[in-house]
């Protein structure tokens, strides 16, 4: 055993060769003394003239510099070659260590959930909270989407009035409805003519239209419909530029996979938003490998609604089935599952007038937000067949359009990820 207080990297005038061994072992260390065992038996102790140590993956490696006599000038060149090889080897080790540290700070988040559960809105919030938000040019690009969502919402309500046999409150609104469809047929993308905006405002104020809107669970209508239709005066003015809130509420069906990168708490996040409709789920599979955590979104307010692609299937029941298949999948045995019970604001409003029993007939609690929300949480968490092990479900009640709420929740999510990583390393 050889003890030394300071390992130095020295070259001597004598010709020497660099001899290293990857199995050199560190037996113990103090601040001023390091003890090592030299496992190169072929070098006499009196020939070793200098050492250098470096650490790779918590293992100390020691390089011994031995004095060697050479009879040939050709052999004398070997020292230079060996030194270069050592330096190159160390550079590779340093790069591997740096790559390992980078990989340890990378977090892959997979956003899953049924269609229209709020996944894409969460991604937009990450851009607002952890990046620079939406620039003027980016917000201007959303103007056609805002107008399209607004017009499509009004069209859905007017058409549903015929299906549900709901008359207009004022007879003149029938003419407005005809004019509305005629104007829409000729409107340019990204435009909202004043005549069209005025027609939509008259229709939206009609009592029959409002009655039909109150029954929107009976047909397909975007959650953003009242937000945009109540803002017609603002969004129809010349020179209108969507606000960040306007952008958050835009609805475009996600097809394929949308990847977002951002940094938070010294972690590098990669967030994957995938299509939630049934036709899109087959595209998820190649995102699964190496995922750090899954954020599963559920639209709480859709407990009394059916799927757009299957009008026989309740949306909440569909979400429970999908969650069951994700939570208990063998690929996700050690993957953190974070459950976002989303659209809590819409749920709180709806539960006062529509009982939870339309989705869960066995429910016997009151129609208060607190009891109903707790029951939904229990229904999802009870699907975890690995309960009692280290597999946990971390549940948060969210409103994806509320930036402050998502900022607070994502901070908690990041702490969960850090804690789970420490636990897997045996440090928690």
DRENDO-1510 file (C-alpha; in Angstrom, 1 decimal, always signed):
<recs>
REC; n; res; u; v; w
REC; 1; UNK; +0.0; +0.0; +0.0 .
REC; 2; UNK; +1.3; +3.4; -1.0 .
REC; 3; UNK; +0.2; +6.6; +0.8 .
REC; 4; UNK; +0.6; +10.1; -0.6 .
REC; 5; UNK; -0.8; +13.5; +0.3 .
REC; 6; UNK; -0.8; +15.1; -3.1 .
REC; 7; UNK; -0.9; +13.3; -6.4 .
REC; 8; UNK; +0.9; +15.2; -9.1 .
REC; 9; UNK; +1.1; +14.9; -12.8 .
REC; 10; UNK; +4.8; +15.2; -13.7 .
REC; 11; UNK; +6.9; +14.5; -16.7 .
REC; 12; UNK; +10.7; +13.9; -16.2 .
REC; 13; UNK; +13.6; +14.3; -18.6 .
REC; 14; UNK; +14.2; +10.6; -18.5 .
REC; 15; UNK; +12.3; +8.6; -21.0 .
REC; 16; UNK; +9.3; +7.0; -19.3 .
REC; 17; UNK; +6.1; +5.2; -20.2 .
REC; 18; UNK; +2.6; +5.7; -18.9 .
REC; 19; UNK; +1.1; +2.5; -17.5 .
REC; 20; UNK; -2.5; +2.5; -16.3 .
REC; 21; UNK; -4.8; -0.1; -15.0 .
REC; 22; UNK; -8.6; +0.2; -14.8 .
REC; 23; UNK; -8.9; -2.0; -11.7 .
REC; 24; UNK; -6.9; +0.2; -9.4 .
REC; 25; UNK; -9.0; +0.3; -6.3 .
REC; 26; UNK; -9.7; +3.1; -3.7 .
REC; 27; UNK; -9.7; +1.5; -0.2 .
REC; 28; UNK; -10.3; +4.7; +1.8 .
REC; 29; UNK; -9.6; +8.4; +1.7 .
REC; 30; UNK; -9.2; +11.4; +4.0 .
REC; 31; UNK; -8.8; +15.1; +3.1 .
REC; 32; UNK; -5.0; +14.9; +3.0 .
REC; 33; UNK; -4.2; +11.2; +2.4 .
REC; 34; UNK; -5.4; +8.8; -0.3 .
REC; 35; UNK; -4.5; +5.1; -0.1 .
REC; 36; UNK; -4.4; +3.1; -3.2 .
REC; 37; UNK; -3.2; -0.4; -4.3 .
REC; 38; UNK; -1.1; -0.6; -7.4 .
REC; 39; UNK; -2.2; -3.8; -9.3 .
REC; 40; UNK; +0.7; -3.7; -11.8 .
REC; 41; UNK; +3.1; -6.3; -10.5 .
REC; 42; UNK; +5.5; -6.0; -13.3 .
REC; 43; UNK; +6.8; -2.6; -12.3 .
REC; 44; UNK; +9.4; -2.5; -9.6 .
REC; 45; UNK; +8.6; +0.0; -6.8 .
REC; 46; UNK; +11.8; +1.9; -7.3 .
REC; 47; UNK; +10.9; +2.6; -10.9 .
REC; 48; UNK; +7.6; +4.4; -10.1 .
REC; 49; UNK; +8.4; +8.1; -10.2 .
REC; 50; UNK; +5.0; +9.9; -10.4 .
REC; 51; UNK; +1.2; +9.3; -10.2 .
REC; 52; UNK; -1.9; +11.0; -11.4 .
REC; 53; UNK; -5.4; +10.2; -10.2 .
REC; 54; UNK; -8.8; +10.9; -11.6 .
REC; 55; UNK; -12.4; +9.8; -10.9 .
REC; 56; UNK; -14.8; +8.1; -13.2 .
REC; 57; UNK; -18.2; +7.1; -12.0 .
REC; 58; UNK; -17.1; +7.3; -8.4 .
REC; 59; UNK; -14.1; +5.0; -9.0 .
REC; 60; UNK; -10.6; +6.5; -8.5 .
REC; 61; UNK; -8.2; +5.5; -11.3 .
REC; 62; UNK; -4.4; +6.0; -10.8 .
REC; 63; UNK; -1.9; +6.3; -13.5 .
REC; 64; UNK; +1.7; +5.3; -12.7 .
REC; 65; UNK; +4.7; +6.9; -14.4 .
REC; 66; UNK; +7.6; +4.5; -14.4 .
REC; 67; UNK; +11.2; +5.1; -15.4 .
REC; 68; UNK; +12.3; +2.8; -18.2 .
REC; 69; UNK; +15.5; +2.5; -20.1 .
REC; 70; UNK; +15.3; +2.1; -23.8 .
REC; 71; UNK; +18.0; +0.8; -26.1 .
REC; 72; UNK; +16.2; +1.7; -29.2 .
REC; 73; UNK; +15.1; +5.1; -30.5 .
REC; 74; UNK; +12.0; +3.3; -31.9 .
REC; 75; UNK; +11.1; +2.1; -28.4 .
REC; 76; UNK; +11.7; +5.6; -27.1 .
REC; 77; UNK; +8.9; +6.9; -29.2 .
REC; 78; UNK; +6.5; +4.7; -27.3 .
REC; 79; UNK; +6.4; +7.1; -24.3 .
REC; 80; UNK; +4.9; +9.8; -26.5 .
REC; 81; UNK; +2.4; +7.5; -28.0 .
REC; 82; UNK; +1.3; +6.1; -24.6 .
REC; 83; UNK; +0.9; +9.6; -23.2 .
REC; 84; UNK; -1.3; +10.6; -26.1 .
REC; 85; UNK; -3.4; +7.5; -25.6 .
REC; 86; UNK; -3.8; +8.2; -21.9 .
REC; 87; UNK; -4.8; +11.8; -22.6 .
REC; 88; UNK; -7.3; +10.7; -25.2 .
REC; 89; UNK; -8.7; +8.0; -22.8 .
REC; 90; UNK; -9.2; +10.6; -20.1 .
REC; 91; UNK; -11.0; +12.9; -22.5 .
REC; 92; UNK; -13.4; +10.1; -23.4 .
REC; 93; UNK; -13.9; +9.3; -19.7 .
REC; 94; UNK; -14.6; +13.0; -19.0 .
REC; 95; UNK; -17.1; +13.2; -21.9 .
REC; 96; UNK; -18.9; +10.0; -20.7 .
REC; 97; UNK; -19.1; +11.4; -17.2 .
REC; 98; UNK; -20.5; +14.7; -18.6 .
REC; 99; UNK; -23.0; +12.8; -20.8 .
REC; 100; UNK; -24.1; +10.7; -17.7 .
REC; 101; UNK; -24.7; +13.9; -15.7 .
REC; 102; UNK; -26.7; +15.4; -18.5 .
REC; 103; UNK; -28.8; +12.2; -18.8 .
REC; 104; UNK; -29.4; +12.2; -15.0 .
REC; 105; UNK; -31.0; +15.7; -15.3 .
REC; 106; UNK; -33.2; +14.8; -18.2 .
REC; 107; UNK; -36.9; +14.2; -17.4 .
REC; 108; UNK; -39.3; +12.7; -20.0 .
REC; 109; UNK; -43.0; +13.5; -19.3 .
REC; 110; UNK; -45.7; +11.7; -21.3 .
REC; 111; UNK; -49.1; +13.4; -21.3 .
REC; 112; UNK; -51.9; +10.9; -21.6 .
REC; 113; UNK; -55.6; +11.0; -21.4 .
REC; 114; UNK; -58.8; +10.9; -23.4 .
REC; 115; UNK; -59.5; +13.5; -26.1 .
REC; 116; UNK; -60.3; +17.1; -24.9 .
REC; 117; UNK; -59.0; +16.4; -21.4 .
REC; 118; UNK; -56.7; +19.4; -21.4 .
REC; 119; UNK; -53.3; +17.9; -22.3 .
REC; 120; UNK; -52.5; +20.5; -25.0 .
REC; 121; UNK; -53.5; +23.3; -22.7 .
REC; 122; UNK; -50.9; +22.0; -20.2 .
REC; 123; UNK; -48.3; +22.2; -22.9 .
REC; 124; UNK; -49.2; +25.8; -23.7 .
REC; 125; UNK; -48.9; +26.6; -20.0 .
REC; 126; UNK; -45.3; +25.2; -19.9 .
REC; 127; UNK; -44.4; +27.6; -22.7 .
REC; 128; UNK; -45.9; +30.5; -20.7 .
REC; 129; UNK; -44.5; +29.5; -17.3 .
REC; 130; UNK; -41.1; +28.1; -18.2 .
REC; 131; UNK; -40.3; +29.7; -21.5 .
REC; 132; UNK; -40.9; +33.2; -22.8 .
REC; 133; UNK; -44.6; +32.8; -23.4 .
REC; 134; UNK; -46.2; +33.7; -26.7 .
REC; 135; UNK; -44.7; +36.6; -28.7 .
REC; 136; UNK; -46.9; +39.1; -30.6 .
REC; 137; UNK; -46.3; +37.3; -33.8 .
REC; 138; UNK; -47.2; +33.9; -32.3 .
REC; 139; UNK; -50.4; +35.3; -30.8 .
REC; 140; UNK; -51.3; +36.8; -34.1 .
REC; 141; UNK; -51.0; +33.4; -35.7 .
REC; 142; UNK; -53.7; +32.1; -33.4 .
REC; 143; UNK; -56.3; +34.7; -34.7 .
REC; 144; UNK; -57.7; +32.3; -37.3 .
REC; 145; UNK; -58.0; +29.6; -34.7 .
REC; 146; UNK; -59.9; +31.9; -32.3 .
REC; 147; UNK; -62.3; +32.9; -35.1 .
REC; 148; UNK; -62.8; +29.3; -36.2 .
REC; 149; UNK; -63.5; +28.1; -32.7 .
REC; 150; UNK; -66.0; +30.9; -32.1 .
REC; 151; UNK; -67.8; +30.3; -35.4 .
REC; 152; UNK; -67.8; +26.5; -35.0 .
REC; 153; UNK; -69.2; +26.9; -31.5 .
REC; 154; UNK; -72.1; +29.0; -32.7 .
REC; 155; UNK; -72.8; +26.6; -35.6 .
REC; 156; UNK; -72.9; +23.7; -33.1 .
REC; 157; UNK; -75.4; +25.4; -30.9 .
REC; 158; UNK; -77.7; +26.5; -33.8 .
REC; 159; UNK; -77.7; +23.0; -35.3 .
REC; 160; UNK; -78.4; +21.4; -31.9 .
REC; 161; UNK; -81.5; +23.6; -31.5 .
REC; 162; UNK; -83.0; +21.8; -34.5 .
REC; 163; UNK; -82.1; +18.3; -33.1 .
REC; 164; UNK; -83.4; +19.1; -29.6 .
REC; 165; UNK; -86.4; +21.0; -31.0 .
REC; 166; UNK; -85.7; +24.2; -29.1 .
REC; 167; UNK; -87.3; +27.3; -30.7 .
REC; 168; UNK; -85.7; +30.7; -30.7 .
REC; 169; UNK; -86.9; +33.1; -28.0 .
REC; 170; UNK; -87.6; +35.8; -30.6 .
REC; 171; UNK; -89.0; +34.9; -34.1 .
REC; 172; UNK; -86.6; +37.3; -35.9 .
REC; 173; UNK; -83.6; +35.2; -34.7 .
REC; 174; UNK; -84.6; +32.6; -37.3 .
REC; 175; UNK; -83.7; +35.1; -40.0 .
REC; 176; UNK; -80.4; +35.8; -38.2 .
REC; 177; UNK; -79.6; +32.1; -38.1 .
REC; 178; UNK; -80.1; +31.9; -41.9 .
REC; 179; UNK; -77.9; +35.0; -42.4 .
REC; 180; UNK; -75.3; +33.6; -40.1 .
REC; 181; UNK; -74.8; +30.4; -42.2 .
REC; 182; UNK; -74.8; +32.4; -45.4 .
REC; 183; UNK; -72.1; +34.8; -44.1 .
REC; 184; UNK; -70.0; +31.9; -42.7 .
REC; 185; UNK; -70.1; +30.2; -46.1 .
REC; 186; UNK; -68.3; +33.2; -47.7 .
REC; 187; UNK; -66.0; +34.4; -44.9 .
REC; 188; UNK; -62.2; +34.4; -45.4 .
REC; 189; UNK; -60.1; +32.5; -43.0 .
REC; 190; UNK; -58.9; +34.7; -40.2 .
REC; 191; UNK; -61.6; +37.3; -40.8 .
REC; 192; UNK; -64.6; +38.4; -38.6 .
REC; 193; UNK; -66.7; +40.9; -40.7 .
REC; 194; UNK; -68.7; +43.3; -38.5 .
REC; 195; UNK; -71.9; +42.0; -40.1 .
REC; 196; UNK; -71.1; +38.5; -39.0 .
REC; 197; UNK; -70.0; +39.5; -35.5 .
REC; 198; UNK; -73.3; +41.5; -35.0 .
REC; 199; UNK; -75.4; +38.6; -36.2 .
REC; 200; UNK; -73.6; +36.2; -33.8 .
REC; 201; UNK; -74.1; +38.7; -30.9 .
REC; 202; UNK; -77.9; +38.8; -31.5 .
REC; 203; UNK; -78.1; +35.0; -31.7 .
REC; 204; UNK; -76.0; +34.5; -28.5 .
REC; 205; UNK; -78.3; +36.8; -26.5 .
REC; 206; UNK; -81.4; +34.9; -27.6 .
REC; 207; UNK; -83.1; +32.9; -24.8 .
REC; 208; UNK; -83.6; +29.8; -27.0 .
REC; 209; UNK; -79.9; +29.8; -27.9 .
REC; 210; UNK; -79.0; +30.1; -24.1 .
REC; 211; UNK; -81.4; +27.2; -23.3 .
REC; 212; UNK; -79.7; +25.0; -26.0 .
REC; 213; UNK; -76.3; +26.0; -24.6 .
REC; 214; UNK; -77.3; +24.9; -21.1 .
REC; 215; UNK; -78.0; +21.4; -22.6 .
REC; 216; UNK; -74.6; +21.1; -24.3 .
REC; 217; UNK; -74.0; +17.8; -22.6 .
REC; 218; UNK; -76.4; +16.4; -25.2 .
REC; 219; UNK; -74.2; +17.3; -28.1 .
REC; 220; UNK; -70.5; +18.1; -28.8 .
REC; 221; UNK; -69.5; +21.7; -27.9 .
REC; 222; UNK; -66.0; +23.1; -27.1 .
REC; 223; UNK; -65.5; +24.2; -23.5 .
REC; 224; UNK; -64.2; +27.5; -24.9 .
REC; 225; UNK; -67.6; +28.4; -26.5 .
REC; 226; UNK; -68.9; +30.7; -23.8 .
REC; 227; UNK; -65.5; +32.3; -23.3 .
REC; 228; UNK; -65.3; +33.4; -27.0 .
REC; 229; UNK; -69.0; +34.1; -27.6 .
REC; 230; UNK; -69.1; +36.4; -24.5 .
REC; 231; UNK; -66.1; +38.2; -25.9 .
REC; 232; UNK; -67.4; +39.0; -29.4 .
REC; 233; UNK; -67.2; +42.7; -28.9 .
REC; 234; UNK; -63.5; +42.4; -28.1 .
REC; 235; UNK; -62.3; +39.8; -30.5 .
REC; 236; UNK; -64.2; +41.3; -33.5 .
REC; 237; UNK; -62.6; +44.7; -33.5 .
REC; 238; UNK; -60.2; +45.7; -36.3 .
REC; 239; UNK; -56.6; +45.0; -35.4 .
REC; 240; UNK; -57.5; +42.3; -32.8 .
REC; 241; UNK; -54.5; +40.3; -31.5 .
REC; 242; UNK; -55.3; +37.3; -29.3 .
REC; 243; UNK; -54.2; +37.5; -25.6 .
REC; 244; UNK; -52.4; +34.6; -23.9 .
REC; 245; UNK; -55.7; +33.6; -22.3 .
REC; 246; UNK; -57.3; +33.6; -25.8 .
REC; 247; UNK; -54.5; +31.3; -27.0 .
REC; 248; UNK; -54.8; +29.0; -24.0 .
REC; 249; UNK; -58.5; +28.4; -24.8 .
REC; 250; UNK; -58.0; +27.6; -28.5 .
REC; 251; UNK; -58.9; +24.1; -29.5 .
REC; 252; UNK; -57.1; +22.2; -32.2 .
REC; 253; UNK; -57.2; +18.4; -32.3 .
REC; 254; UNK; -53.8; +17.0; -31.6 .
REC; 255; UNK; -52.6; +14.5; -34.3 .
REC; 256; UNK; -49.3; +12.8; -34.0 .
REC; 257; UNK; -46.9; +13.8; -31.2 .
REC; 258; UNK; -46.0; +17.3; -30.1 .
REC; 259; UNK; -42.7; +17.6; -28.2 .
REC; 260; UNK; -41.9; +20.6; -25.9 .
REC; 261; UNK; -38.5; +21.3; -24.2 .
REC; 262; UNK; -37.9; +23.5; -21.2 .
REC; 263; UNK; -35.7; +23.7; -18.1 .
REC; 264; UNK; -36.8; +24.0; -14.5 .
REC; 265; UNK; -35.1; +23.4; -11.1 .
REC; 266; UNK; -31.9; +22.4; -13.0 .
REC; 267; UNK; -33.8; +19.6; -14.8 .
REC; 268; UNK; -34.2; +19.4; -18.5 .
REC; 269; UNK; -37.8; +18.5; -19.4 .
REC; 270; UNK; -39.1; +16.8; -22.5 .
REC; 271; UNK; -42.8; +16.8; -22.6 .
REC; 272; UNK; -44.7; +14.7; -25.2 .
REC; 273; UNK; -48.3; +15.5; -26.0 .
REC; 274; UNK; -50.1; +12.8; -28.0 .
REC; 275; UNK; -53.5; +12.5; -29.6 .
REC; 276; UNK; -56.1; +11.5; -27.1 .
REC; 277; UNK; -58.8; +10.2; -29.5 .
REC; 278; UNK; -59.0; +6.5; -29.9 .
REC; 279; UNK; -57.7; +6.7; -33.5 .
REC; 280; UNK; -54.5; +8.4; -32.2 .
REC; 281; UNK; -53.5; +6.0; -29.3 .
REC; 282; UNK; -51.6; +3.5; -31.5 .
REC; 283; UNK; -49.1; +6.3; -32.0 .
REC; 284; UNK; -48.2; +6.5; -28.3 .
REC; 285; UNK; -46.3; +3.3; -28.0 .
REC; 286; UNK; -42.8; +4.4; -29.2 .
REC; 287; UNK; -42.9; +7.2; -26.7 .
REC; 288; UNK; -43.1; +4.9; -23.7 .
REC; 289; UNK; -39.5; +3.7; -23.4 .
REC; 290; UNK; -37.4; +5.6; -20.8 .
REC; 291; UNK; -40.2; +7.8; -19.6 .
REC; 292; UNK; -39.7; +9.4; -16.2 .
REC; 293; UNK; -43.3; +10.1; -15.4 .
REC; 294; UNK; -46.8; +10.0; -16.9 .
REC; 295; UNK; -49.2; +12.9; -16.4 .
REC; 296; UNK; -52.6; +11.5; -17.0 .
REC; 297; UNK; -55.3; +14.1; -17.6 .
REC; 298; UNK; -59.0; +13.6; -16.8 .
REC; 299; UNK; -61.7; +16.2; -17.6 .
REC; 300; UNK; -63.8; +16.1; -14.4 .
REC; 301; UNK; -66.6; +18.1; -16.0 .
REC; 302; UNK; -67.3; +15.4; -18.6 .
REC; 303; UNK; -68.9; +12.9; -16.2 .
REC; 304; UNK; -72.2; +13.5; -18.0 .
REC; 305; UNK; -70.9; +13.5; -21.6 .
REC; 306; UNK; -70.3; +11.0; -24.3 .
REC; 307; UNK; -67.3; +10.6; -26.6 .
REC; 308; UNK; -67.2; +12.5; -30.0 .
REC; 309; UNK; -66.1; +9.2; -31.6 .
REC; 310; UNK; -68.5; +6.9; -29.8 .
REC; 311; UNK; -71.8; +8.4; -28.6 .
REC; 312; UNK; -72.6; +5.3; -26.5 .
REC; 313; UNK; -69.5; +5.7; -24.3 .
REC; 314; UNK; -69.5; +8.0; -21.3 .
REC; 315; UNK; -66.3; +10.1; -21.3 .
REC; 316; UNK; -65.5; +9.6; -17.6 .
REC; 317; UNK; -65.9; +5.8; -17.9 .
REC; 318; UNK; -63.7; +5.9; -21.0 .
REC; 319; UNK; -61.1; +7.7; -19.0 .
REC; 320; UNK; -61.2; +5.2; -16.1 .
REC; 321; UNK; -60.6; +2.3; -18.6 .
REC; 322; UNK; -57.7; +4.1; -20.2 .
REC; 323; UNK; -56.2; +5.0; -16.9 .
REC; 324; UNK; -56.5; +1.4; -15.7 .
REC; 325; UNK; -54.6; +0.2; -18.8 .
REC; 326; UNK; -51.8; +2.8; -18.4 .
REC; 327; UNK; -51.4; +2.5; -14.6 .
REC; 328; UNK; -51.2; -1.3; -14.5 .
REC; 329; UNK; -49.1; -1.7; -17.7 .
REC; 330; UNK; -46.0; -3.8; -17.2 .
REC; 331; UNK; -43.9; -1.1; -19.0 .
REC; 332; UNK; -44.8; +1.3; -16.2 .
REC; 333; UNK; -44.0; -0.8; -13.2 .
REC; 334; UNK; -41.5; +1.9; -11.9 .
REC; 335; UNK; -42.9; +4.9; -13.6 .
REC; 336; UNK; -44.4; +7.7; -11.5 .
REC; 337; UNK; -48.1; +8.3; -12.4 .
REC; 338; UNK; -49.4; +11.9; -11.8 .
REC; 339; UNK; -53.1; +12.2; -12.1 .
REC; 340; UNK; -54.5; +15.6; -13.1 .
REC; 341; UNK; -58.2; +15.8; -12.4 .
REC; 342; UNK; -58.7; +18.8; -14.7 .
REC; 343; UNK; -61.4; +21.3; -15.4 .
REC; 344; UNK; -62.3; +21.6; -11.8 .
REC; 345; UNK; -63.8; +25.0; -12.4 .
REC; 346; UNK; -66.4; +23.6; -14.9 .
REC; 347; UNK; -67.0; +20.6; -12.7 .
REC; 348; UNK; -67.8; +22.8; -9.6 .
REC; 349; UNK; -70.4; +24.7; -11.7 .
REC; 350; UNK; -72.0; +21.7; -13.3 .
REC; 351; UNK; -72.2; +19.4; -10.2 .
REC; 352; UNK; -74.8; +21.8; -8.6 .
REC; 353; UNK; -77.3; +21.0; -11.4 .
REC; 354; UNK; -76.3; +17.6; -12.6 .
REC; 355; UNK; -75.8; +14.7; -10.2 .
REC; 356; UNK; -72.7; +12.5; -10.3 .
REC; 357; UNK; -75.0; +9.4; -10.4 .
REC; 358; UNK; -75.4; +9.9; -14.2 .
REC; 359; UNK; -71.9; +8.5; -14.4 .
REC; 360; UNK; -71.6; +6.5; -11.2 .
REC; 361; UNK; -75.1; +5.1; -10.2 .
REC; 362; UNK; -73.7; +3.7; -7.0 .
REC; 363; UNK; -72.6; +7.1; -5.7 .
REC; 364; UNK; -74.6; +8.0; -2.5 .
REC; 365; UNK; -72.8; +11.2; -1.5 .
REC; 366; UNK; -74.1; +14.8; -1.8 .
REC; 367; UNK; -73.7; +16.8; -5.0 .
REC; 368; UNK; -71.2; +19.2; -3.4 .
REC; 369; UNK; -67.9; +19.8; -5.1 .
REC; 370; UNK; -65.9; +18.4; -2.2 .
REC; 371; UNK; -67.7; +15.1; -1.9 .
REC; 372; UNK; -68.1; +14.5; -5.6 .
REC; 373; UNK; -64.5; +15.4; -6.4 .
REC; 374; UNK; -63.2; +13.1; -3.6 .
REC; 375; UNK; -65.3; +10.2; -5.0 .
REC; 376; UNK; -63.9; +10.7; -8.5 .
REC; 377; UNK; -60.4; +10.7; -7.0 .
REC; 378; UNK; -61.1; +7.5; -5.1 .
REC; 379; UNK; -62.5; +5.8; -8.3 .
REC; 380; UNK; -59.2; +6.5; -10.2 .
REC; 381; UNK; -56.8; +5.8; -7.4 .
REC; 382; UNK; -58.5; +2.4; -6.6 .
REC; 383; UNK; -57.6; +1.2; -10.1 .
REC; 384; UNK; -53.9; +1.0; -9.0 .
REC; 385; UNK; -53.4; -2.7; -8.6 .
REC; 386; UNK; -49.9; -2.2; -7.2 .
REC; 387; UNK; -51.2; -0.2; -4.2 .
REC; 388; UNK; -49.2; -0.9; -1.1 .
REC; 389; UNK; -45.9; -1.0; -3.1 .
REC; 390; UNK; -43.7; +1.9; -4.1 .
REC; 391; UNK; -46.1; +2.5; -7.0 .
REC; 392; UNK; -48.0; +5.6; -6.0 .
REC; 393; UNK; -50.6; +7.8; -7.7 .
REC; 394; UNK; -50.0; +11.5; -7.1 .
REC; 395; UNK; -53.3; +13.3; -7.7 .
REC; 396; UNK; -53.9; +17.1; -8.3 .
REC; 397; UNK; -57.1; +19.0; -9.0 .
REC; 398; UNK; -56.3; +21.4; -11.8 .
REC; 399; UNK; -57.7; +24.1; -14.0 .
REC; 400; UNK; -55.5; +24.0; -17.1 .
REC; 401; UNK; -56.5; +27.5; -18.2 .
REC; 402; UNK; -55.4; +29.0; -14.9 .
REC; 403; UNK; -51.7; +29.8; -15.2 .
REC; 404; UNK; -51.2; +30.3; -11.4 .
REC; 405; UNK; -52.8; +27.0; -10.6 .
REC; 406; UNK; -50.7; +25.1; -13.1 .
REC; 407; UNK; -47.5; +26.9; -12.0 .
REC; 408; UNK; -48.2; +25.8; -8.4 .
REC; 409; UNK; -49.1; +22.2; -9.4 .
REC; 410; UNK; -46.1; +21.8; -11.7 .
REC; 411; UNK; -43.8; +22.9; -8.9 .
REC; 412; UNK; -45.3; +20.1; -6.8 .
REC; 413; UNK; -44.9; +17.6; -9.7 .
REC; 414; UNK; -41.2; +18.5; -10.1 .
REC; 415; UNK; -40.6; +17.9; -6.4 .
REC; 416; UNK; -42.3; +14.5; -6.8 .
REC; 417; UNK; -40.0; +13.6; -9.6 .
REC; 418; UNK; -36.9; +14.6; -7.7 .
REC; 419; UNK; -38.1; +12.6; -4.6 .
REC; 420; UNK; -38.7; +9.5; -6.7 .
REC; 421; UNK; -35.3; +9.7; -8.4 .
REC; 422; UNK; -33.7; +10.0; -5.0 .
REC; 423; UNK; -35.7; +7.0; -3.7 .
REC; 424; UNK; -34.6; +4.9; -6.7 .
REC; 425; UNK; -31.0; +5.8; -5.9 .
REC; 426; UNK; -31.6; +4.7; -2.2 .
REC; 427; UNK; -31.1; +8.3; -1.0 .
REC; 428; UNK; -34.7; +8.9; +0.2 .
</recs>
